[in-house]
Amino acid sequence: MKHSHNELGEAHSTPANSWNKNVVERVFYRDLRYMTLDHDMDYLWQEHLFMATGNIRIPPQDGEGNASLKSIAMFHQMHCLAKLRLVLQEAREGIKPGLDWKNDAHWPHCFDMLRMSILCYADPTLESVSLQPGPREGTFVKVIDGAAEKRYCRDSSPLYELERRYGPNSEYRHNTNTDFEVAPGR
């Protein structure tokens, strides 16, 4: 096995190390299934809601000692997005979400996590204005939805491979319920 120094600061070769070699061209499109708080679409978010994906156990390089517990950031970010969607659903249904981290340690962390991630990846795509169907039949509104431009994105498949290789269903399995704790709150 080839060993290299990865972004985790560990000498370990993983599929995640190859992200910069796997840039893919994508064009975003409006997927109405993800643009709703309707509970009929909850199934799209379920796997991310409870941090059930992206948690891995990296074995020690020398084979001695305990494996390191890690969470792949892309999956953590998807978890945060799913959690914010749930908080919006609950707020719409009359459950007060609280004001900030003093009332709930979880969703405010997610706001900040996503803010930092957006700034970290600093997507430089210049997005155009387009006409989209408006809220009333026969109306249109000008929006910037980012759906018209080509983007150059990291290929997420190495991260899914990393999870497959070291996640809860691998030979390095772990107990998601006890090994990884989610912040208290909603």
KAVENPE-V357232 format. One record per residue. N is the residue number from 1. RES is the residue in one small letter. SS is DSSP state (2 for helix, 1 for strand, 0 for the rest). NEAR is the number of other C-alpha atoms within 10 Angstrom. Layout:
N&RES&SS&NEAR / N&RES&SS&NEAR
//
This chain:
1&m&0&5 / 2&k&0&7 / 3&h&0&11 / 4&s&0&13 / 5&h&1&12 / 6&n&0&14 / 7&e&0&10 / 8&l&0&9 / 9&g&0&8 / 10&e&0&13 / 11&a&1&14 / 12&h&0&18 / 13&s&0&15 / 14&t&0&19 / 15&p&2&14 / 16&a&2&19 / 17&n&2&17 / 18&s&2&15 / 19&w&2&15 / 20&n&2&11 / 21&k&2&9 / 22&n&0&14 / 23&v&1&14 / 24&v&1&12 / 25&e&1&11 / 26&r&1&13 / 27&v&1&12 / 28&f&0&12 / 29&y&0&11 / 30&r&0&11 / 31&d&0&8 / 32&l&2&8 / 33&r&2&12 / 34&y&2&13 / 35&m&0&9 / 36&t&0&13 / 37&l&0&15 / 38&d&0&10 / 39&h&2&10 / 40&d&2&9 / 41&m&2&14 / 42&d&2&17 / 43&y&2&9 / 44&l&2&13 / 45&w&0&17 / 46&q&2&14 / 47&e&2&15 / 48&h&2&20 / 49&l&2&20 / 50&f&0&17 / 51&m&0&23 / 52&a&0&18 / 53&t&0&22 / 54&g&0&23 / 55&n&1&25 / 56&i&1&27 / 57&r&1&22 / 58&i&1&20 / 59&p&0&16 / 60&p&0&14 / 61&q&0&13 / 62&d&0&6 / 63&g&0&8 / 64&e&0&8 / 65&g&0&9 / 66&n&0&10 / 67&a&0&15 / 68&s&1&10 / 69&l&1&15 / 70&k&1&16 / 71&s&1&16 / 72&i&0&16 / 73&a&2&14 / 74&m&2&15 / 75&f&2&20 / 76&h&2&22 / 77&q&2&18 / 78&m&2&20 / 79&h&2&23 / 80&c&2&25 / 81&l&2&20 / 82&a&2&22 / 83&k&2&23 / 84&l&2&19 / 85&r&2&19 / 86&l&2&19 / 87&v&2&18 / 88&l&2&16 / 89&q&2&16 / 90&e&2&15 / 91&a&2&13 / 92&r&2&11 / 93&e&0&9 / 94&g&0&9 / 95&i&0&11 / 96&k&0&11 / 97&p&0&16 / 98&g&0&16 / 99&l&0&9 / 100&d&0&12 / 101&w&0&12 / 102&k&0&8 / 103&n&0&13 / 104&d&0&16 / 105&a&0&16 / 106&h&0&18 / 107&w&2&25 / 108&p&2&20 / 109&h&2&15 / 110&c&2&21 / 111&f&2&15 / 112&d&2&12 / 113&m&2&16 / 114&l&2&16 / 115&r&2&11 / 116&m&2&12 / 117&s&2&13 / 118&i&2&11 / 119&l&2&9 / 120&c&2&9 / 121&y&2&9 / 122&a&0&9 / 123&d&0&11 / 124&p&0&8 / 125&t&0&11 / 126&l&0&10 / 127&e&0&13 / 128&s&0&13 / 129&v&0&13 / 130&s&1&14 / 131&l&1&12 / 132&q&1&14 / 133&p&1&12 / 134&g&0&12 / 135&p&0&9 / 136&r&0&7 / 137&e&0&7 / 138&g&0&7 / 139&t&0&10 / 140&f&1&13 / 141&v&1&12 / 142&k&1&12 / 143&v&1&13 / 144&i&0&13 / 145&d&0&16 / 146&g&0&18 / 147&a&0&16 / 148&a&0&15 / 149&e&0&15 / 150&k&1&14 / 151&r&1&18 / 152&y&1&15 / 153&c&1&16 / 154&r&1&16 / 155&d&0&17 / 156&s&0&14 / 157&s&2&13 / 158&p&2&17 / 159&l&2&21 / 160&y&2&19 / 161&e&2&14 / 162&l&2&19 / 163&e&2&23 / 164&r&2&16 / 165&r&2&19 / 166&y&2&23 / 167&g&0&26 / 168&p&0&19 / 169&n&0&13 / 170&s&0&13 / 171&e&0&11 / 172&y&0&14 / 173&r&0&15 / 174&h&0&19 / 175&n&0&12 / 176&t&2&16 / 177&n&2&11 / 178&t&2&8 / 179&d&2&12 / 180&f&0&16 / 181&e&0&10 / 182&v&0&12 / 183&a&0&12 / 184&p&0&9 / 185&g&0&13 / 186&r&0&17
//
